[in-house]
Amino acid sequence: MEYVIEMLGIRKQFGDFVANDNVTLQLEKGEIHALLGENGAGKSTLMNVLFGLYQPEAGDIKVKGESVRITDPNKANQLGIGMVHQHFMLVEKFTVTENIILGSEPTKMGLINIRKAAKKIQELSIQYGLDVDPYAKIQDISVGMQQRVEILKTLYRGADILIFDEPTASLTPQEIIELIQIMKRLVAEGKSIILITHKLKEIMEVSDRVTIIRKGQGIGTVTTSETNPDELAEMMVGRQVIFKTEKTVGIPKEEVLRVENLTVKDNRGIERVKNLNLSVRAGEIVGIAGIDGNGQSELIEAITGLRKATGGSVTLKGKDITSMKPRGITEAGTGHIPQDRHKHGLVLDFSIGHNIALQSYYHKPISKNGIIDYKEVNSFASKIIDEFDVRTPGIHTEARALSGGNQQKAIIGREISRDPDLLIAALPTRGLDVGAIEFIHRRLIEQRDKGKAVLLISFELDEVMNVSDTIAVIHDGSIIDTVNPQNTTEQKLGLLMAGQTLHTKQDKAGDE
């Protein structure tokens, strides 16, 4: 068997914390090899070792049969290894070409030859079906297109072994389909791919083999065609995973949130929310289903005070909160799990303990006479960490050092612990593994069962169908229909999300 990469008995630790413990991964030439594990299992750490960002304490790395020491990413590039990071390494104000050549600029008599580089990038783009404009600015292209730029960056540097780190975490369903086709084309052209992911559906669709890591240890490698999602989930989590969260039929009570004729503009002054109407009741989960970019972000920002509405009103339990600042809206009884946990959910350079206390530090018992009691901070944070299974070396660990799933659990614990009347959950499981998704869905349903109102925004149709009691479909900034998930299908929802009207009078009666 010809292996292009062998990672044998790799051990990597940070202080007393062992991130990888005797892990082995072997990549065959021309295969897509999935690396599967929970958030925080050590997947990205292992690949950062392969890419030269970390140095292992033990183990051997072989490239095409020869033992190598990969001291930095430049050495990895020289060995034909490229990495497409989950959080893109791009300069927004630079063009596609400028980003791709950064650090390896072609020069002519000391001057950078942009035209020569752009021509090569155009050729690579055509060869692999990437359809990227070399002269477009990063700030003007979609997230999916930015990812293609990252792929082109590795190809430009001559990589024939590509590492994809959670590549679909920020993509729309259509972009995911396109990425899968790109990966298949890359392999057909002779490349080999390691795919870091926890999305079982994508693993089953695109990979040849799967290596599973659990809590830093290698569990084994299986052939994809000889396994199934249930088996993979159990190997990954260490127990049986329930994919469909069980819940009783909700009994909605009084109205908690009312949005009337809301109009909101984006940063460019374009109207993104248009005379939108929405209601969420106590004891109810309302899921908003829609294609990304139809006003979801602006709607949530307006409700939570992060963006000013230009028309209409938002009321919480009968109180007008339309023009209130974020803290006032929070204090009025709103919890917010933001769609971008790094931008609006955490201060990454703060400890996880301090992040958990961000919504409570000015209240007793944490604050007394304006002075913060750090023993109370630590006690409060430790309680949330235990209750919400936040896996961290300690409460003083920087938030940025935690996996996405554990960062999200900390945010959810912080928001739920305040006992809000309305919990807004925007993309709460984006980028998370099946175990974390199951945990978060249970918590949302628990809030509903406690008589709280829950507003869920998600691009995952199965999530909206599984968790919601009522589904409001958003298209072009407006709620165009409201349906009962028990009386609809993903296909019908998909048509509604595309702006088509489905209901006849008979259908409406069936929903009610």
Helices and strands as residue ranges (DSSP letters): E 3-14, E 17-28, E 32-36, H 43-50, E 58-63, E 66-68, H 73-78, E 81-84, H 96-101, E 107-108, E 111-112, H 114-127, G 138-140, H 143-156, E 161-165, H 173-188, E 192-197, H 200-206, E 209-214, E 217-223, G 224-226, H 229-237, E 255-265, E 271-281, E 284-289, H 296-303, E 311-316, E 319-320, H 326-331, E 334-337, I 341-345, H 352-356, E 367-368, E 371-372, H 374-387, G 399-401, H 404-417, E 422-426, H 434-449, E 453-458, H 461-467, E 470-475, E 478-483, G 485-487, H 490-497, H 505-511
